[in-house]
Amino acid sequence: MIEALWPGSDPDTGQRRLRNVLARVRAGCGDVIVRREAAFALAARVEVDLRVFLARAGDALAEHGSEREGRASAALARYGGDLRPADRYETWAEAPREEARRCALELLDALVEAARERGALDEAIRLLDRALVIEPDDESRHLVCAELLLVQGRRGSARRLVDRAVALRQAAGVPPSLRLERLIAATRRPSGAVAALELAT
C-alpha cells in the first residue's frame, strides 16, 4: 500500500503516512478498512459501487420481458460513468473500467430494444444518445439512432449521425455498408421522401 500510494518513499515515512491516512478514514467513515495480519481489506459490511452495479447488471440481463426492462433501468441507475476517470492511464483500472462500460452498454441496448417494441421512439433515441456518449465510435448505434430519427421526420439530426458514421468508415479506410449507403441517400432526399424508411430489424 505504501509503494502504491507514495512510490519511492522510505519505509518509516511511508508507515507514518499510512497510519495517518487510515486514522482519517476511520474518523470520517468508521471501520471500513480492517487489518488482517499483514494485509488490509474492506470490512464485511462495505459495499463497493462497481461490484453492486456489475451484480445487478448481470441479474437484469439474465431476465426476459418486462422484468428485464425494470431491472435494467434500476441497474443502470447505479452506473456513474467511467470508473476512476482521474486514473485513466493506470493499468490497474483499465479492465474494471471496460467491464463496467460493457455492462452499461448492454443494459442500454436492452432498454433501447424494449422502448422500440413499445413504440417509445423518443425514449429509444435518448438511450442511444447516452450509449454514444459511452462509446462514440460505435457505427451500429449511430445508424439505429439515425433510422429512428428519420421515422420521426428529424432528418437534420439523422444526417449528423450518418455523417459521423461516414467519417468513422473513412478514418478506418472502409467503404460504406449497404445500410449506411441507404441512410446517406435517405438523409439527402427531398422532404417527404423519407417517410417510407422502415425501422431496422
Secondary structure by P-SEA (a helix, b strand, c coil): ccccccccccaaaaaaaaaaaaaaaaacccccccccccccccccccccaaaaaaaaaaaaaacccaaaaaaaaaaaaaccccccccccccccaaaaaaaaaaaaaaaaaaaaaaaaaacaaaaaaaaaaaaaaaccccaaaaaaaaaaaaaacaaaaaaaaaaaaaaaaaaacccccaaaaaaaaaaaccccccccccccc
